Amino acid sequence: MTFQLDILPVKSWLPNIDNPLLVAGPCSLESEEQTLATARELVKDKRVFVFRGGVWKPRTRPGSFEGVGAVGLEWMKRVKEETGLPVATEVANAYHTEACLKAGIDVLWVGARSTGSPFVVQEIADVLKGTDSVVMVKNPMNPDLSLWMGALERLNKVGIKKLVGIHRGFSPYQETKYRNYPGWKTYIELRRSMPNLPIICDPSHIAGKREFLYDISQKAFDMGFDGLIVESHIDPSKALSDKEQQLTPPDLKTLLDKLIIRKHHVANSEYESKLDMLRSRIDTLDAELIEILSARTEIVNQIALYKKTNNVMALQIDRWTKMMNDRVNLSSKLNLDPVFIKILFQLIHEDSVRQQTELIDKEEM
C-alpha cells in the first residue's frame, strides 16, 4: 500500500537546487567562532545547500556534552546572515520548536529518539501547526517503519508539506563495523510506501567513523537517495561530540568529488530491451524459488507428523547448528555473501519450526 502525502518537492523551498540535497555542518555548535568558521568554509562549495548544527544534544546518559542551548540559535542566525545558507537544527520538544520558530531557523529535524515517541512528535507537530516550516524526520532507533511513517503523517496532518525523510541507520542488534546498522530494506519500504517523499541519507551516523563515509554515501546514491546530511567540523579532533565521524570542509569536498550520481532512468531502447530480458529471467527464477519453498513446506509438514508420532520436540538445536554451518559453508564456495545466507536460512528455519509446532499442536487437539 502506498501513501501519497501532501508534500511539496525540495525545489519549492530551495528553488536554486540543481544537485542532490546536501546538508552539512558540525554535529554540535560549540562556540560562535567554531560555528562561523565551519560555515565560511562550507559555503565555498556550491553543492552545500543547508548548514546544519546541533544546539540541543540529547545524550543516552547525562554527563557528556549536551549542547550549548538556545544561544546557539543566535550563532545560526549569524551563519544565515553572513553566508546566505538556510540553517537547520534538531528539535526534541515543544520548547525547542518554539525557540527555533522565534529565531527564524529554516529547517528543523526530528531526531531518531524523538521519532520513536508519537507523544513527542505530536507535541512538535502541534507547535508547527499553521507554519510553513521545513521538517526532516529521522528514522527511529529501531527498524519500525510504522513509527517512521507515523511521524511523517502526524506532521503532514497539521499542514507541514515541506517534509524530508532521513535514513540514519538503526541500533545494531549484533557487532558491526558501523556505528548503526544500515538496514537498507527499511528505506526501500519507506520509498515504496511514500513514493513522493524526498529521502536523504545520514552516512555520518551510520558509519560512526570517517573511513566508512564514502562507501555509505556512494551506496546511498546507488540506491536512489535524494541527498545526504553529513557532519563537518572545522577541526574534528577538537569536537565535543562524535569527533570520529566528522569531516573537515576540505575533506568533505574530496568525498563529494569522488561520488558518482547515478541516473534514475536512461532513454535508450537497447538498454531497456536488455534490462527487460534480465528482469524476465529474475522473475522466472523467483517463481522457481517460491515453488521450491512450497515443496520444502510439504516436507516440513511430513517431518512434523513423524516427530509427533515418535513424541519428539519440534526444535533440535544440533540439527539447526549443523544446517546453518552447512548452508553458510556452501554459500562461500558459490561466492555468495555468507551473512546474507545465514540471515536467509535463519528466517527459513525459524518458519519451519513454527510450522512444525503449529501442526503438532493441531494434531494434539
C-alpha positions in Angstrom: 0.0 0.0 0.0 1.3 3.5 -0.8 0.5 6.7 1.0 0.5 9.9 -1.1 1.2 12.6 1.5 0.6 16.2 0.5 4.3 17.0 0.1 6.0 19.8 -1.8 9.2 19.0 -3.7 12.6 20.2 -2.3 12.7 22.7 -5.2 9.7 24.5 -3.7 11.8 25.7 -0.7 15.3 25.5 -2.4 14.5 27.0 -5.8 18.2 27.1 -6.9 18.9 23.5 -6.1 20.4 21.7 -9.2 22.2 18.8 -7.4 21.2 16.3 -4.8 20.3 17.9 -1.5 23.4 18.3 0.7 23.1 19.4 4.3 26.4 19.8 6.1 27.8 21.2 9.3 29.0 20.2 12.8 27.4 17.6 15.0 27.2 20.3 17.7 27.7 24.0 17.8 30.4 24.6 20.4 31.2 28.3 20.0 30.4 31.1 17.7 33.9 31.0 16.3 33.7 27.3 15.5 30.2 27.7 14.0 31.1 30.6 11.7 34.5 29.2 10.7 32.9 25.9 9.6 30.1 27.7 7.7 32.5 30.0 5.9 34.4 27.0 4.6 31.3 25.0 3.7 29.6 27.8 1.7 32.5 27.8 -0.7 31.3 24.5 -2.1 28.1 25.3 -4.1 26.9 21.7 -3.6 26.1 22.5 0.1 22.6 23.9 0.3 21.8 23.9 4.0 24.0 24.4 7.1 23.3 22.1 10.0 24.3 22.2 13.6 23.1 20.7 16.8 22.1 23.1 19.5 20.4 20.7 21.9 22.1 17.3 22.0 20.1 14.6 23.7 22.6 12.0 25.0 21.9 8.5 26.1 23.4 9.2 29.6 23.9 12.6 31.4 27.3 14.0 32.0 28.6 14.3 28.4 28.3 17.5 26.3 24.6 18.2 25.7 24.8 21.2 23.5 25.1 25.0 24.1 21.3 25.5 24.1 19.3 28.4 22.8 22.4 30.7 22.5 23.4 28.6 19.5 20.3 29.8 17.6 21.9 33.3 17.6 25.0 31.8 16.0 22.8 30.1 13.4 21.3 33.5 12.6 24.8 34.9 12.1 25.6 32.0 9.7 22.4 32.7 7.7 23.1 36.4 7.5 26.8 36.0 6.5 26.6 33.0 4.1 23.1 33.1 2.9 22.7 29.4 3.6 19.4 28.2 5.2 20.1 26.8 8.6 18.9 23.6 10.3 18.9 22.1 13.8 17.3 19.3 15.8 14.2 19.8 17.9 13.1 17.3 20.6 10.2 19.0 22.3 7.8 21.9 22.1 10.2 24.4 23.8 12.9 23.7 21.2 10.4 24.0 18.4 9.0 27.4 19.6 12.5 28.7 20.1 13.6 27.8 16.6 10.5 29.4 15.1 11.1 32.6 17.0 14.8 32.6 15.9 13.8 32.0 12.2 15.6 28.7 11.8 14.8 27.5 8.3 14.8 23.7 8.7 14.0 21.6 11.7 14.7 17.9 12.1 13.2 15.4 14.4 15.8 13.0 15.8 15.7 9.2 16.0 14.9 9.1 19.7 12.0 11.6 19.2 10.6 9.8 16.1 10.2 6.7 18.3 7.7 8.6 20.6 4.4 9.5 19.0 3.7 11.8 22.0 6.9 13.8 21.3 6.2 14.0 17.6 2.6 15.2 18.2 3.9 17.8 20.7 6.2 19.2 18.0 3.5 19.0 15.3 1.1 21.0 17.5 3.6 23.8 17.7 4.3 23.7 14.0 0.6 23.8 13.0 -0.1 26.7 10.7 3.5 27.4 9.9 5.4 26.9 6.6 8.3 25.1 8.2 10.6 22.6 6.5 10.8 19.5 8.7 13.1 16.5 8.2 12.3 13.3 10.1 15.0 10.7 11.0 14.1 7.0 11.3 13.5 5.7 14.8 16.3 3.9 16.7 14.8 0.5 15.7 13.6 -0.5 12.2 10.0 0.2 12.9 8.6 1.5 9.6 5.2 2.3 11.1 6.8 4.7 13.7 8.7 6.5 10.9 5.7 6.8 8.7 3.5 7.8 11.6 5.8 10.7 12.5 5.7 12.0 8.9 1.9 11.6 8.8 1.4 13.5 12.1 3.4 16.4 10.7 1.6 16.3 7.4 -1.8 16.3 9.1 -1.1 19.7 10.8 -0.2 21.2 7.4 3.6 20.6 7.1 4.1 20.0 3.4 7.9 20.5 3.2 8.9 17.1 4.6 12.1 15.1 4.1 12.9 11.7 5.5 16.4 11.0 6.9 17.8 7.5 7.0 20.4 7.3 9.7 20.5 3.6 10.4 19.4 1.6 13.4 20.7 0.4 16.7 22.8 -2.7 15.9 21.5 -6.0 17.2 24.9 -7.6 16.8 28.5 -6.4 16.5 29.1 -4.5 13.3 31.9 -2.3 11.8 29.4 0.6 11.6 28.0 2.7 14.5 24.5 1.9 13.3 23.1 -0.9 11.2 22.2 0.4 7.7 19.0 -1.5 7.4 18.5 -0.5 3.8 15.4 -2.6 3.4 13.5 -0.2 5.8 14.5 2.7 3.5 13.3 0.7 0.5 9.9 0.1 2.2 9.6 3.8 3.1 10.4 4.7 -0.6 7.8 2.2 -1.8 5.2 3.3 0.7 5.6 7.0 0.3 6.9 7.5 -3.2 6.7 11.3 -3.3 8.7 11.8 -0.1 12.2 13.1 -0.6 14.6 10.9 1.4 18.3 11.7 2.3 20.9 9.6 3.9 22.9 10.3 7.1 26.2 8.5 6.4 27.8 10.1 9.5 25.5 8.3 12.0 25.5 5.0 10.0 29.3 5.0 9.8 30.5 6.4 13.1 33.9 6.6 11.5 35.3 8.8 8.7 36.8 5.9 6.8 33.3 4.4 6.0 31.7 7.6 4.9 32.5 7.4 1.2 31.2 3.8 0.8 28.0 4.5 2.6 27.4 7.8 0.7 28.0 6.0 -2.7 25.7 3.2 -1.7 23.1 5.8 -0.9 23.2 7.4 -4.3 23.3 4.0 -6.0 20.0 3.2 -4.2 18.3 6.4 -5.3 18.6 8.7 -2.2 17.8 12.3 -2.9 20.8 13.6 -1.0 23.0 13.5 2.2 23.2 15.1 5.6 26.9 15.0 6.6 28.7 16.2 9.7 31.5 18.6 9.0 33.6 20.4 11.6 36.4 22.9 11.2 38.6 20.8 13.4 37.1 17.4 14.2 39.9 16.5 16.6 38.6 19.1 19.0 34.9 18.3 18.6 32.9 17.9 21.8 30.7 15.2 20.3 31.1 12.5 17.6 34.6 13.6 16.6 35.4 10.3 14.8 32.6 10.7 12.2 33.1 14.3 11.2 35.0 15.6 8.2 36.8 18.9 7.7 35.1 21.0 4.9 38.1 20.3 2.6 37.7 16.5 3.3 34.0 16.8 2.6 34.8 18.3 -0.7 37.2 15.5 -1.6 34.5 13.0 -0.7 31.9 14.7 -2.8 34.2 14.9 -5.8 34.6 11.1 -5.7 30.9 10.3 -5.6 29.1 9.2 -8.7 25.5 10.3 -9.0 23.5 7.7 -10.9 20.6 8.4 -13.2 17.1 7.3 -12.4 16.4 6.3 -16.0 18.0 6.4 -19.4 16.3 6.9 -22.8 18.0 4.0 -24.6 16.0 1.3 -26.3 18.8 -1.2 -26.3 19.4 -0.7 -22.6 15.6 -1.1 -21.9 15.4 -4.3 -24.0 18.4 -5.9 -22.3 17.1 -4.9 -18.9 13.7 -6.3 -19.6 15.2 -9.6 -20.7 17.3 -9.8 -17.5 14.3 -8.9 -15.3 12.3 -11.6 -17.0 14.9 -14.1 -16.0 14.8 -12.9 -12.5 11.0 -13.2 -12.4 11.3 -16.8 -13.6 13.9 -17.7 -11.0 11.9 -16.0 -8.3 8.8 -18.1 -9.3 11.0 -21.3 -9.1 12.3 -20.2 -5.6 8.7 -19.9 -4.4 7.8 -23.3 -5.9 10.8 -24.8 -4.1 9.8 -23.2 -0.8 6.3 -24.7 -1.3 7.8 -28.1 -1.8 10.0 -27.6 1.2 6.9 -26.8 3.3 5.3 -30.1 2.3 8.4 -31.9 3.6 8.4 -29.9 6.8 4.8 -30.9 7.4 5.8 -34.6 6.9 8.7 -34.2 9.4 6.3 -32.6 11.9 3.9 -35.6 11.7 6.7 -38.0 12.0 8.1 -36.2 15.1 4.6 -36.2 16.6 4.2 -40.0 16.1 7.5 -40.5 17.8 6.9 -37.9 20.6 9.9 -35.7 19.5 10.0 -32.0 20.0 9.9 -29.6 17.0 13.3 -28.0 17.5 16.6 -29.9 17.6 19.3 -27.3 18.2 22.1 -29.7 17.0 20.4 -30.1 13.6 19.8 -26.3 13.5 23.5 -25.6 14.1 24.7 -28.2 11.6 22.3 -27.0 8.9 23.3 -23.4 9.4 27.0 -24.2 9.2 26.5 -26.4 6.0 24.5 -23.6 4.3 27.0 -20.9 5.1 30.0 -23.1 4.0 28.2 -23.9 0.7 27.4 -20.2 0.1 31.1 -19.3 0.5 32.0 -21.9 -2.2 29.5 -20.4 -4.5 30.7 -16.8 -4.0 27.5 -15.8 -2.1 27.6 -13.5 0.9 27.7 -15.8 4.0 26.0 -13.2 6.1 23.0 -12.9 3.7 22.7 -16.7 3.5 22.9 -17.0 7.3 20.1 -14.5 7.7 18.0 -16.1 4.9 18.2 -19.6 6.4 17.6 -18.3 9.9 14.3 -17.0 8.6 13.5 -20.2 6.7 14.3 -22.5 9.6 12.5 -20.3 12.1 9.4 -20.6 9.9 9.9 -24.3 9.6 9.9 -24.6 13.4 6.8 -22.5 13.6 5.1 -24.8 11.0 6.0 -27.9 12.9 4.9 -26.6 16.3 1.5 -25.4 14.9 0.9 -28.8 13.2 1.9 -30.8 16.2 -0.4 -28.6 18.4 -3.2 -29.1 15.9 -2.7 -32.8 16.0 -2.8 -32.7 19.8 -6.3 -31.1 19.6 
